[in-house]
Amino acid sequence: MIFGNYLLNLETLKEIDSQQMYAVYDNWADIAIKYYKQDIDPIKFNDLSHIVFAGMGGSGAIGDIFSSILSKTNIHVNVVKGYRIPKTVDSNTLVVSTSVSGNTKETLSVLDAAKKTNCKIISFSDGGMMEKYCNSNSIEHRQIQTHHSPRASFTAFLYSMLRVLKDSLNIKNDDILESIKEIKLLQTKISSKNLSNSNPSLSLAKWMRGTQLIYYPWGLESVATRFKNSLQENSKQHAMIENIIETCHNGIVSWEQASKIQPILIQGKDDDIKTKERYEIIKEFFQQKEVEYKEIISVNGSILTKIISQIYLLDYSTIYNAVLNQIDPSPVSSINFVKSRLA
């Protein structure tokens, strides 16, 4: 494949992606089924009316996904990406704290705050301070293995958490298995075994230049957020997200001036009819303004299937984009700089 004057093949992918992140993504389906079928104790929390998912970065993205899955239930969901828990936490609240390393300061702070209330708590990490804290305070904890990095460990953690929490959250087993089946199908199209024009992730990667503006509908915000984060961490480039309905009341005015920003339209197959109408209007507007855009339309299936398949396609595009720009997707020295300064 050609990106400018740059040839992409398996050898150059291995050379530039120094820690072989792509190899983990090549096996997302296998990782998902392995961790969903693993011998890890599930748990049933009863009488839940409120759930708080606490986590940063890749762990926070998992909370976003659970929030989307539960968006049509009677359970109120908060996703905390910071230090404090909502004041509405009570005995009918479940606080789910997730940190791949187990040492994320913000999430440990939430865990400690939750311990001081009468809420229900469970945590997930690959050991670290979180596991020690839970063991010392008789808090439910499940250890999950890290794969390469927190963001690449996404499927291992998501499907482990689905196994542990599905009965508490009334998530259907069939929906989970359907999502894994879709990942497996997509894997044949976007993995490094198919570095051709038929690879949708690679095609998107070649199209992306500079800053992406990602539009999303209600229900798929988790996809947009994850894509933004992956562009920032893997491609080392700026990215923004906007709700498609809200942007019609403000953001669309920005397109009255010429811009190098590239819009990407994330859509669900069965979006609300008014949302679909809004997308058609936005596309008509872009065509009039001669603004080139890309559409990422979900597959059919459950909300989990829609989300995980879009995340997989978009995540892999950020790895390809990085390599095409001769950027190693794995290192995140800026994050390490911030962490080194935290008390």
N, C-alpha and C positions, 0 to 999 in steps of 0.2 A: 504494500500500500504506500501511496505517496502523500505526504503532508508538506507542502512546499517542496523543498529538496530533500526531505527526510524519509527514508525507507523504513517501514515498520514490518518486522518479522519477529519470529520467536526469539531469535538470537539477540536482537536489539532490545526486545522487551525484557529479557533476562538481564541484560547488561545495565540498563538504566534503572529498572526497578530492583535496586540492589538487595532488598530484603524479600523479594519474591512475593509481594502482596498479591499479585495477579493469580498466583498458584492457589491461594486460599479462596479467592473468588471463583476460580475454576471448579471448586468443590463445594460450593454453597449448598447445593441440594443434598449431597452426601452428609455434610455436617448437620444440616437441619434434621434429617431423618435419624441420624445417629443420636443427637441430643434429645430429640422428642421421644425416642424409644429407650433411652438410657435408664439404668436402675437408679432413679433419684426419687425420694419420697414426695408424693403429692400431699397437699393439705387442703382441708375444707374449712374455710372461715364462714360462719353463719351470720345472718342478720346484718349484712353490710348495706349501708346506704351512702357511703362516702369512701373513696379510695384516693390516696395520695401517692403518686409515683415520684420518687426523688432520684435524680441522677443528672450528671453533666455529660456533655459531648455525646458519644455513642450510646451511653447508658441513658441519657436523657431522651434520645431518639426512640428508645424502646418504650419509655413512658408515653411519648406522643402517639405511638402506634396503639397501645392499649387504650388510650383516651379515644382514639378514632373507633376502635372496635366496640367500645362501650357507649358510644355517643347516642345510640338509639335505645338505651336501657334507662331504668329509673335510678341508676347509681350515679351520684355526682362525682366527677373526677377532677382532681387538680394535678398538674404536672409542675413540680417544684425544681427549678434549676437555680439553686441558690442555697442560702443558709437556714431559712426559717420555714416552719410549717404553718398552715392556715390556722386561725383561731377557732375555726369550726370543727377541728379534730375532736372526736369524742369516742365513746365506747363502741359505736357502730362504724368507726373508721378503721380502714386497713392502710397502714403506711408501708409501702414497698420501696426499700432502699437498694439501689443498684450501683455498684462501682466495680468495673472489671478488675482494676488493681487492688481494690479494697482499701485504698489510701486517699481517696478523693475527699479533700477537707470539707467542701460544702455538704456532701452527702453524709459524711460522718456527723456533721453538726445537726443535720435533720434527724438522723437516727438517735442521737443523744436527746434532742428535744422531744421526740416521740416517746422515748423511754420514760419521760417525766409526766406523761399523760396516761389515761386509761385506755388508749387505743390498742388495736391489734397490730403486730409488726412482723414483717419477714424481710430478710435481706438476701442479696445474691452478690457474690464476688468470687474472685480466684484467690481467696485467702486474705492476707494483709491485715491491717488494723481492724477492718470491719468484722472479719471472722472472729478475731480475738475479743472484740467488744461484745459480740453476740454470745459467744461461749461464756464470757464472764457474767453476763446479765440474763442468761436463760432465754435468749431471743432466738426464734426460728431463723436458721441460716442454711443456705444451700451453696456449695462450692461448685463453680463452673470453670472449666479450663479456658485460658486465654489462647486465642489463635492469632499470632503475629502482633496485633495491636487492638486497642479497644474497639475501633471502628470496624476492623476486619472480623472481630469476634461477635459481630452483630447476630448472626444466625444461631450460633452456639448458645448465646444468652437468651435470645428471644424464644427459641423453641424449648429450652430448658424451663423457662418461666411459664410458657404455655402449658407444659406438662404438669408443673407444680400447681398452677393457679386455675386451670381451666374449670374445675368443678366449683371453685369459689366464685368464679366470674361467669359461670354458665356459658362458656365458649364451647361450641360443638366440635367434637372430635373430627367429624367429617369435613368441617371447614378447615381445620388444621392440616389434615391429610391432603385436601384439595390444593391448599397453598403450596405444599411441598411438591406435589405433582407438577404444578405450574412452574416452579423454580427449575425442576428437572428438565422440563421441556425448553424453557428459556436458556438454560445452561448450554444446550447443544447449539444455540444460535449466537451467543455472545461471548463464549469462552475463547481462550487463546488458541484453541484448536481450529477456529474459524476466523482468520485474519483476512477476510475478503469483504467485498462490497455488500454482501448479504448480512453482515453483522451490524444490527441496528445501533449497538453501543459504540462501535468504532465509527460508524457513519456520523453519529451525533458528535463524537469527539473531534472529528475532522472539521465539522461545521463551526464549533464553538471557538470564538476569538474574544479575548478580553473579558468583559463583564457580562454576566447573564442576569436577566430579570425573569424570575420564575413566577408565573401566575398559577394559582391553584383554586379549586373550589372547596367550600366547607366540606369536611370529611377527609380531604386528602392533604391537609396542611402538613401532616407528618411526613409525607413524601417530599414536599417542597423544602421543608426544614432540613431533612436528611441530605437532600441533593445539594442545598446551599453549603452545609457543613462539609460535605465531601469535596466539593469544588474548592473550598477554602483550604482544607487540609491536604488533599491529594494533588490538586492542580496548582495550589498556591496562588489563587486568583480571587478577586472580589466577586461576590454574588449577592443578589437581593431577592426577597420574596414579597409578593403582594396577593391579597385575596382578590379574585376576579370581580366580585361584586363591588367591593369597596373601591377598587381602582377606578371604576366608572364614575366615582364621585370626586376624584382628585388626581390620581396618578396618570390617568390618560392624557391630561393636559400637557404633561412633560413631552409627549410625542409630537407636539406642535413645532418643536425645534428638532433639527437634524441631530442624530445621536449614533454613537457607535455601540450602544447597549443592544444586546440581542435578547428578544423575548422568547421564552419557552412556555408553552401552554400545556399544563398538566390537566388531564380530563378523565372523568370516570365514564364508563360505558353507559351507566344508568344514572347519570347526574340528574338533578331536578330539572324539569322542563324550562324553568326560568333561568337556571344557570346555563343550560345549553343555548338558550336564546341570547344571553349576554356574550357567550363566547363567539357566536356567529356575528354579532355586532362588532366585537373587538376585531375579529378577523377581517371584516369588511373595512373597518377603519384602517387597519394596517395595510391592506391592499391599496387603498386610496393614497396612503402616505408612502407607498413603496417601501414598507418596512418588512424585511424578511424575518420569518418566524418559524419555529418548529412546534409540532404538536406531539405530545406523548399521551396516547389514549390507552386506558387500562384494558385488561382482558375482562371477560365475563367472570362472575363468581362472587364469593363472599367478599366483604370489605377487607378481610385479612389477605385474601388472594390478590385483590387489586393492589393493595399497598405493597406487599412484599415483592411482587413481580416488577412493579414500577421502580421500587428502590433498587432492586438488583440491576436492572437495565441502566439506570441513571448512575448508580455507584460505579459500575464498571466503565461507563463512559468517562468518568473523571480520572480513572487510572490510565486509560488509553490517551486521554488528552494530555496528561502530565508527560507521559513517555514521548508522545509526538512532539512536545515542546522541549524534549530532552531534560525533563525535570524528574527527579527521583520522588515518587509519591509517598514513600514511607516516612522519612524524617520530618519531625515537627519541632524544630529547634526553638521556635518562638514560644510555643506552649511550655517547653521545658524552661525557657527564660522566666516566664511568669511564675511557674511553680517554684523555681529556685528562690524567688523573692517573697513567697508567702510565708507568713509566720506559722 
